[in-house]
Amino acid sequence: MDSKIAREIRVNPMFGCHAIYVGEKIVLITRQREKSPRDNGLWVIVSSEANSEIRAEFPALRPIEMFDSGKEGTPSWLCLPEEAPTFESDALTIVDYVIARDARFGKVPLSSRKKTAKKKKRKKKKVVRKKR
């Protein structure tokens, strides 16, 4: 891994899990909890367009069950269950894609998008001062 991407990676605690970011994008969440143990493992966020492509490449990926309300679940978030026979090899391959900045993985959280938009607005605003 090159040092540039290493500087952009950060891990934040989130809901008793650990969210992994590259730059502003959240890309993965690691989960190991007693509640809903079938959802323990690696959570992967993928673009809606790439969802079926990614699931075909990694058959062990499935919707996160605790998000499921009688339908497919949240399509952008998928779970690689820790008990999957291919967990380690799939997780390493997914991390390789993330490091390579594969556009199919990750999403800029809404809160970050709002902050970025506010910064851009501030830069565009001109300050007009009245002469005395």
N, C-alpha and C positions, 0 to 999 in steps of 0.2 A: 504494500500500500504506500502510495507516495505521501510525502509529508504534508502536502497541501490539503488533501482530503482528510488526513488525520487531524489537522487543525480545525476542520469544519464539523467533525463529528462531536456530538454531545449526547449525554444520557441524562434524562430528567425523570425523577419519580413521578408516576401518574397513576392514580387510582389503585395503589398497591402493586403496581407493575413498574416496568422501566421502559420509557419511550426513547427511541433512538432517532436522532435527527442528523441529517447531513445538510448543513446550511440552514435554511428556513424550513426545509421539507421534513415532515415526519415520515419515516420509512418503515420502521419496525417497532413492535412492542414485544418485550419478553414477559411472559406471565407464568407464575407459579403460585396458585392460590388454592385454598381448600374449597371455596365456593365455586361451583361449576367447574370441577376438575377436568372435565372433558375438553374445556377450552384452554387448558394449560399448554404452553409451548411457545411458538413464535407466531405473532400476528403480523401479517404482511398487508400493507395498503397498496393496492394497484389501481391504475386508472380504470374507469368503467369500460372503456373501449377494449382494454387488454385483459379483462377478467377471464373470459373463456379461453383465450390463448394461454394465459398463465396457468389456469387450472388443467389444461390439456398437457402442458409441459411438466406440471407437478401434480399428479393425480391425488396425492395425499392431502393437498390443500382443500379445505371445505369452509363453508360459512361458519361464522362464530355462533355457536348455539345459544348463548345467553342473549344475543341480539335478535334471535329468531322469534317472530310473533306469528307463527303459522304460515310464513312464506319463506322465501329463499334466504332471508337474512339481509345484512347490509352488504351489498355487492362489492364495495370498494375494499372492505376489510375481510381477509381470509385468515384461517387458522391452520398452521402446520402443527398438528398435535404431537406432543412430546412422545407419545407411544407409537407413532407411525414408524414402520420398519425402515423407512428412508429418511427419517428425521435429520440425522447428522449430515448426510450427503446433500439433501435438498436445502437445508439451512445454509451450508457452505456455498452452494451454487447461487442461492438468492443473495447472500452477502456479496459474492463476486459481482453480480449484476448491479447491486446498489453502489458498490465502489466504482464500477465502470460508468455510473450515472445513467443507467438504463431508464429512459423516460417513462417506462411502464410502471415503475415503482415510486411510491412517495406522493405526498400531497402537501402543499403549503396550507397549514391550518387557517381557518377563517380569522382567528385573532391576529395572526401575522399579516394576513392580507389587508386587514383594516389598518394596522399600524403603518404598513408600507404606503397605503393610499393616503393616510393623513400626512405622512412625511412629504409625499409628492405635492399635496395641496399646499402645504406650508411653503415649499420652495417656489411655487408658482405665484403666490400672493405677493403683491407689491405693496410696500408701505408708503402711503402718501401722507406727507406732513404738511400742515398748513403753515404758510408764512405769517409771521407776526408783524 
